[in-house]
Amino acid sequence: MNCINSIEISKNFGSVQALKNINISFSKGNITGLIGRNGAGKTTLLNIISS
């Protein structure tokens, strides 16, 4: 069972596209990690999901 579903998340900062059509699901009872390079949009994605 999915606790959170986020579909086609996109975010621009002016002319810079930080996220493009991101789909992500979090399941209840699971621990999920989000990894990537600096500036890849990890914090931006989590801020959007948490708002």
Biopython code that builds the backbone (N, CA, C, O; Angstrom):
import numpy as np
from Bio.PDB.StructureBuilder import StructureBuilder

atoms = [
    (1, "MET", "N", (0.842, -1.180, 0.000)),
    (1, "MET", "CA", (0.000, 0.000, 0.000)),
    (1, "MET", "C", (0.888, 1.245, 0.000)),
    (1, "MET", "O", (1.790, 1.367, 0.829)),
    (2, "ASN", "N", (0.636, 2.158, -0.919)),
    (2, "ASN", "CA", (1.403, 3.399, -0.996)),
    (2, "ASN", "C", (0.815, 4.440, -0.058)),
    (2, "ASN", "O", (-0.397, 4.652, -0.014)),
    (3, "CYS", "N", (1.691, 5.075, 0.682)),
    (3, "CYS", "CA", (1.293, 6.121, 1.609)),
    (3, "CYS", "C", (1.280, 7.483, 0.911)),
    (3, "CYS", "O", (0.417, 8.320, 1.175)),
    (4, "ILE", "N", (2.251, 7.691, 0.016)),
    (4, "ILE", "CA", (2.353, 8.941, -0.743)),
    (4, "ILE", "C", (2.633, 8.607, -2.201)),
    (4, "ILE", "O", (3.556, 7.850, -2.499)),
    (5, "ASN", "N", (1.849, 9.160, -3.099)),
    (5, "ASN", "CA", (2.092, 9.070, -4.541)),
    (5, "ASN", "C", (2.234, 10.485, -5.078)),
    (5, "ASN", "O", (1.369, 11.331, -4.847)),
    (6, "SER", "N", (3.294, 10.738, -5.775)),
    (6, "SER", "CA", (3.497, 12.033, -6.422)),
    (6, "SER", "C", (3.739, 11.775, -7.897)),
    (6, "SER", "O", (4.611, 10.989, -8.269)),
    (7, "ILE", "N", (2.958, 12.444, -8.734)),
    (7, "ILE", "CA", (2.985, 12.161, -10.166)),
    (7, "ILE", "C", (3.336, 13.426, -10.941)),
    (7, "ILE", "O", (2.743, 14.485, -10.732)),
    (8, "GLU", "N", (4.315, 13.297, -11.843)),
    (8, "GLU", "CA", (4.734, 14.348, -12.767)),
    (8, "GLU", "C", (5.050, 15.671, -12.075)),
    (8, "GLU", "O", (4.492, 16.716, -12.414)),
    (9, "ILE", "N", (5.950, 15.605, -11.105)),
    (9, "ILE", "CA", (6.411, 16.810, -10.414)),
    (9, "ILE", "C", (7.453, 17.506, -11.288)),
    (9, "ILE", "O", (8.414, 16.884, -11.740)),
    (10, "SER", "N", (7.252, 18.788, -11.516)),
    (10, "SER", "CA", (8.215, 19.599, -12.262)),
    (10, "SER", "C", (8.440, 20.894, -11.498)),
    (10, "SER", "O", (7.532, 21.395, -10.835)),
    (11, "LYS", "N", (9.651, 21.437, -11.591)),
    (11, "LYS", "CA", (9.974, 22.693, -10.909)),
    (11, "LYS", "C", (11.015, 23.447, -11.715)),
    (11, "LYS", "O", (12.038, 22.888, -12.109)),
    (12, "ASN", "N", (10.745, 24.714, -11.953)),
    (12, "ASN", "CA", (11.689, 25.602, -12.635)),
    (12, "ASN", "C", (12.101, 26.718, -11.693)),
    (12, "ASN", "O", (11.294, 27.202, -10.899)),
    (13, "PHE", "N", (13.352, 27.122, -11.783)),
    (13, "PHE", "CA", (13.856, 28.320, -11.124)),
    (13, "PHE", "C", (14.267, 29.262, -12.244)),
    (13, "PHE", "O", (15.395, 29.203, -12.735)),
    (14, "GLY", "N", (13.350, 30.126, -12.643)),
    (14, "GLY", "CA", (13.594, 30.977, -13.809)),
    (14, "GLY", "C", (13.676, 30.109, -15.052)),
    (14, "GLY", "O", (12.739, 29.370, -15.356)),
    (15, "SER", "N", (14.776, 30.190, -15.768)),
    (15, "SER", "CA", (14.934, 29.393, -16.989)),
    (15, "SER", "C", (15.585, 28.034, -16.724)),
    (15, "SER", "O", (15.753, 27.238, -17.648)),
    (16, "VAL", "N", (15.954, 27.763, -15.465)),
    (16, "VAL", "CA", (16.606, 26.495, -15.113)),
    (16, "VAL", "C", (15.554, 25.485, -14.667)),
    (16, "VAL", "O", (14.799, 25.734, -13.727)),
    (17, "GLN", "N", (15.511, 24.346, -15.350)),
    (17, "GLN", "CA", (14.562, 23.293, -14.987)),
    (17, "GLN", "C", (15.228, 22.365, -13.975)),
    (17, "GLN", "O", (16.137, 21.609, -14.316)),
    (18, "ALA", "N", (14.761, 22.432, -12.712)),
    (18, "ALA", "CA", (15.359, 21.638, -11.640)),
    (18, "ALA", "C", (14.802, 20.219, -11.626)),
    (18, "ALA", "O", (15.549, 19.265, -11.411)),
    (19, "LEU", "N", (13.502, 20.071, -11.850)),
    (19, "LEU", "CA", (12.847, 18.762, -11.869)),
    (19, "LEU", "C", (11.939, 18.684, -13.085)),
    (19, "LEU", "O", (11.302, 19.672, -13.451)),
    (20, "LYS", "N", (11.875, 17.521, -13.711)),
    (20, "LYS", "CA", (11.023, 17.352, -14.888)),
    (20, "LYS", "C", (10.292, 16.016, -14.813)),
    (20, "LYS", "O", (10.909, 14.954, -14.902)),
    (21, "ASN", "N", (8.975, 16.080, -14.647)),
    (21, "ASN", "CA", (8.090, 14.911, -14.678)),
    (21, "ASN", "C", (8.559, 13.774, -13.772)),
    (21, "ASN", "O", (8.706, 12.637, -14.220)),
    (22, "ILE", "N", (8.794, 14.086, -12.493)),
    (22, "ILE", "CA", (9.231, 13.088, -11.518)),
    (22, "ILE", "C", (8.014, 12.352, -10.969)),
    (22, "ILE", "O", (7.046, 12.981, -10.540)),
    (23, "ASN", "N", (8.060, 11.029, -10.981)),
    (23, "ASN", "CA", (7.032, 10.177, -10.382)),
    (23, "ASN", "C", (7.685, 9.393, -9.255)),
    (23, "ASN", "O", (8.719, 8.757, -9.457)),
    (24, "ILE", "N", (7.081, 9.434, -8.059)),
    (24, "ILE", "CA", (7.665, 8.733, -6.914)),
    (24, "ILE", "C", (6.557, 8.261, -5.981)),
    (24, "ILE", "O", (5.548, 8.945, -5.806)),
    (25, "SER", "N", (6.751, 7.093, -5.389)),
    (25, "SER", "CA", (5.803, 6.533, -4.426)),
    (25, "SER", "C", (6.557, 6.116, -3.175)),
    (25, "SER", "O", (7.664, 5.581, -3.252)),
    (26, "PHE", "N", (5.951, 6.364, -2.027)),
    (26, "PHE", "CA", (6.497, 5.939, -0.746)),
    (26, "PHE", "C", (5.500, 4.983, -0.114)),
    (26, "PHE", "O", (4.313, 5.295, -0.014)),
    (27, "SER", "N", (5.977, 3.827, 0.310)),
    (27, "SER", "CA", (5.112, 2.817, 0.912)),
    (27, "SER", "C", (5.158, 2.910, 2.431)),
    (27, "SER", "O", (6.200, 3.191, 3.022)),
    (28, "LYS", "N", (4.016, 2.669, 3.044)),
    (28, "LYS", "CA", (3.906, 2.682, 4.498)),
    (28, "LYS", "C", (4.782, 1.580, 5.088)),
    (28, "LYS", "O", (4.777, 0.450, 4.602)),
    (29, "GLY", "N", (5.526, 1.912, 6.130)),
    (29, "GLY", "CA", (6.347, 0.933, 6.824)),
    (29, "GLY", "C", (7.726, 0.717, 6.233)),
    (29, "GLY", "O", (8.520, -0.037, 6.795)),
    (30, "ASN", "N", (8.033, 1.356, 5.119)),
    (30, "ASN", "CA", (9.349, 1.216, 4.490)),
    (30, "ASN", "C", (10.208, 2.435, 4.772)),
    (30, "ASN", "O", (9.700, 3.539, 4.972)),
    (31, "ILE", "N", (11.502, 2.223, 4.784)),
    (31, "ILE", "CA", (12.463, 3.319, 4.877)),
    (31, "ILE", "C", (12.987, 3.566, 3.469)),
    (31, "ILE", "O", (13.438, 2.641, 2.794)),
    (32, "THR", "N", (12.923, 4.811, 3.035)),
    (32, "THR", "CA", (13.323, 5.157, 1.672)),
    (32, "THR", "C", (14.467, 6.155, 1.714)),
    (32, "THR", "O", (14.435, 7.116, 2.483)),
    (33, "GLY", "N", (15.466, 5.928, 0.896)),
    (33, "GLY", "CA", (16.579, 6.861, 0.769)),
    (33, "GLY", "C", (16.538, 7.535, -0.590)),
    (33, "GLY", "O", (16.117, 6.936, -1.580)),
    (34, "LEU", "N", (16.972, 8.765, -0.630)),
    (34, "LEU", "CA", (17.024, 9.525, -1.876)),
    (34, "LEU", "C", (18.468, 9.983, -2.057)),
    (34, "LEU", "O", (18.968, 10.801, -1.284)),
    (35, "ILE", "N", (19.131, 9.456, -3.075)),
    (35, "ILE", "CA", (20.541, 9.776, -3.281)),
    (35, "ILE", "C", (20.739, 10.423, -4.642)),
    (35, "ILE", "O", (19.974, 10.181, -5.576)),
    (36, "GLY", "N", (21.756, 11.233, -4.741)),
    (36, "GLY", "CA", (22.091, 11.881, -6.003)),
    (36, "GLY", "C", (23.201, 12.890, -5.788)),
    (36, "GLY", "O", (23.588, 13.182, -4.656)),
    (37, "ARG", "N", (23.698, 13.410, -6.871)),
    (37, "ARG", "CA", (24.778, 14.400, -6.823)),
    (37, "ARG", "C", (24.299, 15.717, -6.232)),
    (37, "ARG", "O", (23.099, 15.981, -6.155)),
    (38, "ASN", "N", (25.253, 16.536, -5.817)),
    (38, "ASN", "CA", (24.936, 17.890, -5.357)),
    (38, "ASN", "C", (24.218, 18.635, -6.476)),
    (38, "ASN", "O", (24.639, 18.591, -7.632)),
    (39, "GLY", "N", (23.136, 19.314, -6.124)),
    (39, "GLY", "CA", (22.403, 20.098, -7.107)),
    (39, "GLY", "C", (21.471, 19.294, -7.985)),
    (39, "GLY", "O", (20.944, 19.819, -8.966)),
    (40, "ALA", "N", (21.253, 18.017, -7.654)),
    (40, "ALA", "CA", (20.402, 17.163, -8.481)),
    (40, "ALA", "C", (18.911, 17.387, -8.244)),
    (40, "ALA", "O", (18.091, 16.932, -9.041)),
    (41, "GLY", "N", (18.543, 18.079, -7.162)),
    (41, "GLY", "CA", (17.136, 18.364, -6.896)),
    (41, "GLY", "C", (16.526, 17.544, -5.774)),
    (41, "GLY", "O", (15.303, 17.522, -5.634)),
    (42, "LYS", "N", (17.336, 16.872, -4.972)),
    (42, "LYS", "CA", (16.822, 16.039, -3.881)),
    (42, "LYS", "C", (16.029, 16.869, -2.873)),
    (42, "LYS", "O", (14.892, 16.533, -2.543)),
    (43, "THR", "N", (16.625, 17.940, -2.394)),
    (43, "THR", "CA", (15.960, 18.788, -1.408)),
    (43, "THR", "C", (14.743, 19.464, -2.009)),
    (43, "THR", "O", (13.713, 19.576, -1.345)),
    (44, "THR", "N", (14.838, 19.912, -3.238)),
    (44, "THR", "CA", (13.696, 20.532, -3.919)),
    (44, "THR", "C", (12.536, 19.551, -4.000)),
    (44, "THR", "O", (11.396, 19.921, -3.717)),
    (45, "LEU", "N", (12.805, 18.313, -4.379)),
    (45, "LEU", "CA", (11.761, 17.293, -4.471)),
    (45, "LEU", "C", (11.111, 17.058, -3.111)),
    (45, "LEU", "O", (9.885, 17.024, -3.015)),
    (46, "LEU", "N", (11.904, 16.896, -2.069)),
    (46, "LEU", "CA", (11.346, 16.657, -0.733)),
    (46, "LEU", "C", (10.569, 17.863, -0.223)),
    (46, "LEU", "O", (9.557, 17.692, 0.457)),
    (47, "ASN", "N", (11.013, 19.068, -0.531)),
    (47, "ASN", "CA", (10.261, 20.268, -0.137)),
    (47, "ASN", "C", (8.904, 20.324, -0.823)),
    (47, "ASN", "O", (7.912, 20.700, -0.198)),
    (48, "ILE", "N", (8.846, 19.957, -2.091)),
    (48, "ILE", "CA", (7.573, 19.954, -2.819)),
    (48, "ILE", "C", (6.640, 18.900, -2.244)),
    (48, "ILE", "O", (5.459, 19.172, -2.027)),
    (49, "ILE", "N", (7.155, 17.699, -1.994)),
    (49, "ILE", "CA", (6.327, 16.614, -1.461)),
    (49, "ILE", "C", (5.795, 16.970, -0.074)),
    (49, "ILE", "O", (4.650, 16.652, 0.248)),
    (50, "SER", "N", (6.612, 17.623, 0.746)),
    (50, "SER", "CA", (6.203, 17.921, 2.122)),
    (50, "SER", "C", (5.271, 19.126, 2.234)),
    (50, "SER", "O", (4.674, 19.342, 3.288)),
    (51, "SER", "N", (5.136, 19.906, 1.176)),
    (51, "SER", "CA", (4.274, 21.097, 1.262)),
    (51, "SER", "C", (2.826, 20.782, 0.972)),
    (51, "SER", "O", (1.981, 21.676, 1.005)),
]
sb = StructureBuilder()
sb.init_structure("model")
sb.init_model(0)
sb.init_chain("A")
sb.init_seg("    ")
for serial, (resi, resn, name, xyz) in enumerate(atoms, 1):
    if name == "N":
        sb.init_residue(resn, " ", resi, " ")
    sb.init_atom(name, np.array(xyz, "f"), 0.0, 1.0, " ", f" {name:<3s}", serial, name[0])
structure = sb.get_structure()
